[in-house]
Amino acid sequence: MLLVPQMPEKVQYLLQFSFPIVNQLCEKSVSEKFVGGRKGYDKEILFGWLLIKKVTNWDYRTIASMAGVSHPTLIRANDLFLRKHLYEKVMVSLVKDAYRKGLIKGKFVAMDSSFVHTFSKHGELGSEGWNDHKEGYGFKLHLLIDCETKFPIALCITNGLANDMTLAIPLLKKARYWLKKTGYVLADKGYDWGDLVNWIVKNLHAKAGIPIKKHKRGKNYTWKGSWRNFQLKAKGRSLKKSIYNKRSSIERVFSVLKRTYHLGHEETRGIVNFAKNCYLTLICYMLKLFYIAGIS
């Protein structure tokens, strides 16, 4: 009996894409070539196997056996790609293609963060202490997406205690080039910050779809003062529920990243490994959106 295995259906779409940028960025310098040594494996092929590992969530040894390399080779390649900032550059390249081909509409964008527990359930390098709200140690993925197409635009990776508000402006600055047509920046109450609203209005010429937090009534509370305070806070915002409801698309994206692409289920420790997993997850997800749109 002859068995001819095929790649799982959820992996096959990855085979439609090539990444010449990988070999370009990993090319050895003149001094490195002078040292000599074994030629080494094709980095583009190793990058493809790492994507397959992320989609399947199989261990390094299984993927290495399929690829015909040793599992330390894949681990070293993963480290090399992060050190060379390859993941960031591949993501920027994909965002650029998406913008050019209409996968980033830009009228409605949403940002939020997702907490991921550490693999050991204890403090790890970069987890920075216990998070009382999530009741655990962990890391955060801060993400900005296009609400209409659910395409990621920019990300930040921090420890699990980072305040969402403090990461909002840096996240928008990263994506500013792609937000030329933005009409609304949507976020939940955790982003209710006057400086953020002013930055969105001034720099993006857009409105902030961020609800206003309710505050407790103090001793000097008056209805008139409360109304004036509300009017001041409402400047530059859109409080329409129909617009704010579009923010739910980012919750669905986080759900797909965790459920389909196994973000947070990897047997890795520390914020550096979490960063690798986030980049690989998002690249796989973005390629899937390209594949669905018929773009390769």
ABEGO torsion letter per residue (X at the ends): XBBBBBBBAAAAAAAABBBAAAAAAABBBAAAAAAEEBAEBBAAAAAAAAAAAAAAGBBAAAAAAAAGBBAAAAAAAAAAAAAAGAAAAAAAAAAAAAAAAGABAGABBBBBBBBBBBAAGBBBBGAGEBBAAAGEBBBBBBBBBBAAAGBBABBBBBBAABBAAAAAAAAAAAAAAAAAABABBBBBAAABBAAAAAAAAAAAGBBBBBBBBBBBBBAABBAAAAAAAAAAAABGBBABAAAAAAAAAAAAAAAAAAAAAGBGABBBBEAAAAAAAAAAAAAAAAAAAAAAAGBX
